[in-house]
Every structure is written in C-alpha cells, then in structure tokens.
C-alpha cells in the first residue's frame, strides 16, 4: 500500500478511516500490516491475533499531525459455525485431534476440546484466532407440552415434542445455499427443476431425541412455510420425505421415507399439515424433512418466520 503515510497525513483532523490488513509477528511484537506497511497499533482487549490472520484497522488523525491505529478485531468471509457434529478422533503423536462437521457443512480439525467425544456427538464450538475449541456436547431437545393434562386414571402418559427448525436450505448448483434467495444465508427452500438445474430443499432439527425412544408416535404435524411466487401458477403438489441429517451434510441429504404428497395453493401463507407416521423413526433419530421432484416451487425460510418448518410430534407410552 504505497503512500500510506501520505494518505494518513492528508486526513482531516479527527477523521477515522477503516482498512483491512493482516496481523504480523516479528518475533517480539505484533504489528498491523497494511499492504507493505507495518503499523505500530493498539489492539482491542481481549484479542488473539494469528500470524497473517485477517484484521480490521481503524486509523485516526488526532489533529496534531499524528495518526493512531487501532485493531478492532479479526474478520472472515463467512461466520464461524457455533455448533457441529464430531466425526472422528485422530491420534497425532502425544496429542489428539478431533474432526468435526460444522453446521455450515464444512469439515474442520482441532486439537482443542474439553471432555470426551465419540463420532456423531453434536457439539458446541467457540473460536479463538480462527482456531475452533469444542466446549461441550449439545443436550437433547426437551419435551415442552403446551399445557399439563390432568392425571390419567392409568399409568399411560402422552405428550408433544415441538421442534423448531435449526436450519433450512436448498441443495443444487453444486452445494447448499447457491440458488436464488437461498444465497448469502437466506435459507429459502426450493425444489424441482428450473433452467436445467435440479434442486432439493430440506429442514434440519439438530440432535437426536432420546426422550422419544420407546414412545408410540401418534401424530406428526409439519408447518409448511409460506409459498414464494416462483414457478408455475396455481396449486403445486410437493413431494415430502424424511431424511437422516441433523444439519447440512457435505452433499444432498439421504431421503429414507416418502414421498408423501402435499397440495400447496398459490399464495399459500403457511400452515400445519399431517405427515405419515412412517416418518417417525428418522425424525426421532435426529433427521429432518426434505422436498424433491417437480414442480419447481419455493418457500420462505425459517429466518422469515421461526414457525416455518416446525414439527409437532405427539406421542404416548
């Protein structure tokens, strides 16, 4: 970045300009590197820089012919995932590394973790200087009944488990979130074929539900989201399946039950529909709902309304 010092000297007093650079450790001190220039900067506390890691630097003219630089933090092109799923444990000399898949569908490796983990464990993550740390396992989703029923005359019990979608997205064009309004984290859900591309959509609900093990599932309700104004007009018949993923996998989901057809009118604002009880095993094991096949159709994401994609699973024991 030639001429940086002249640019700084020409700034109006009190003016702050933001730059994007990298952190540089010379063996005894950290510098903020902007182009070919090393700036002696102050650093927000706490901050854990990484050699050549991306940083944001604010440069301010103090009005006395001097400029000061403040590193306000690091940055990434996409947010770091906050949850993931452990995949394998790799012995590495005297240390151990864990490979996990983040909720963004990407694979990561870390030697920072608290506790013991097995493949398939859903985990919480924290990040320091672009390095992930596994800080614990995600607890099972709790059963939340709307209202406590009166005590039954027998030992039989019943209840409902309500599951809000933890993610919704579209797979196609080479990956997740690469089609129309599903891009840039929009999480809208599309299915069908359009312009030569085949698309599938899915909703995800996180970890398995051990509290449902051994229960008799009596009803499954699914909140079909509001329909987008794309594709053919009129009523569209979508094809719903149960899949086996708690979060976005590397490729498309594995649809194991279905299809079950649902008619969705044009301009549909969203509403509950019954799903077949054959979907229960996949959902209890931590799977979700997917739509695939023509016609081309789109739905609003769970970010537009957290009720969209919600499951209500009724059970008895």
Secondary structure by P-SEA (a helix, b strand, c coil): ccaaaaaaaaccccbbbbbbbbbbbcccccccccccccccccccccccccccccbbbbbbcccccbbbbbbcccccccccccbbbbccccccccbbbbbbbccccbbbbbccccccccccccbbbbbcccccccccccccbbbbbcccccccccccccbbbbbcccccccccccccccccccccccbbbbbcccccbbbbbbccccccccccccccccccccccccccccccccbbbbbbbbbccccccccccccccccbbbbbcccccbbbbbbcccaaaaaaacccccccccccbbbbccccccccbbbbbbbcc
